[in-house]
Each structure stands twice: as C-alpha cells, then as structure tokens.
C-alpha cells in the first residue's frame, strides 16, 4: 500500500486566503471556512458554523489598504497549520485598524479551510 504524501502548507497560498477573509464576500467565506470555526475577538469568542461566519462578510469593501506581515507559521500535523501575523488596514469609514492575528487551517479534500481565527487589536499611532 502506498504511503500518503504529507501535505506541506504553501505560505503564499495561506496568505492569499487570509487576504480573502479580510476583503472577500460571503461566498468566499463559504468556500474557504471549515464546517465549524472557532473565533475570538475582544467582544466575542465562540464557535460559528460556516453559514454564520459567511453572514459576517455580507458587506463588500469592509477593508482597504491591507498590509499583512507574517510573524510565524507552524505545521503541527500534516493536515493542520497555524499562522500568526500583524495586520494593518483601513475600515470603510477611513479609521485605521491594526491587530495581531492568528489563524488555524485544516486541510480537507478540497483544500485548506479556516477552522480558527483570533484578532487582538493593537494601538495605532496617528503620528507614526
């Protein structure tokens, strides 16, 4: 019997998915989030179904000027990868936003699916 080849996460592919979660619509979320996803934000922490998560992305152009700086990535198993990064973006109302973000992906038959996502806002200084 042939051994299954271990999956190695492609950093660019995962960062493209991350950008899509910031800028994509509900169809993007439905296609790229797992059946259930654990989310943690300062005002909310809970497990959400794929459909519930997709509803959070109903507004197009929520973010612009997105800048992601990868801080680390680990692959604890052949089908699980965790990444953490610093994100800077502008809300649709023009307000700057910065956060330390961590996302976990699980590899399914149809590709990487987000199963964990957490954001911790960080102070942005207007003066640089």
HELIX and SHEET records of a PDB file:
HELIX    1   1 UNK A   11  UNK A   23  1                                  13    
HELIX    2   2 UNK A   26  UNK A   32  1                                   7    
HELIX    3   3 UNK A   50  UNK A   55  1                                   6    
SHEET    1   A 6 UNK A  44  UNK A  49  0                                        
SHEET    2   A 6 UNK A  33  UNK A  41 -1                                        
SHEET    3   A 6 UNK A 111  UNK A 121  1                                        
SHEET    4   A 6 UNK A  96  UNK A 108 -1                                        
SHEET    5   A 6 UNK A  80  UNK A  91 -1                                        
SHEET    6   A 6 UNK A  63  UNK A  77 -1                                        
END                                                                             
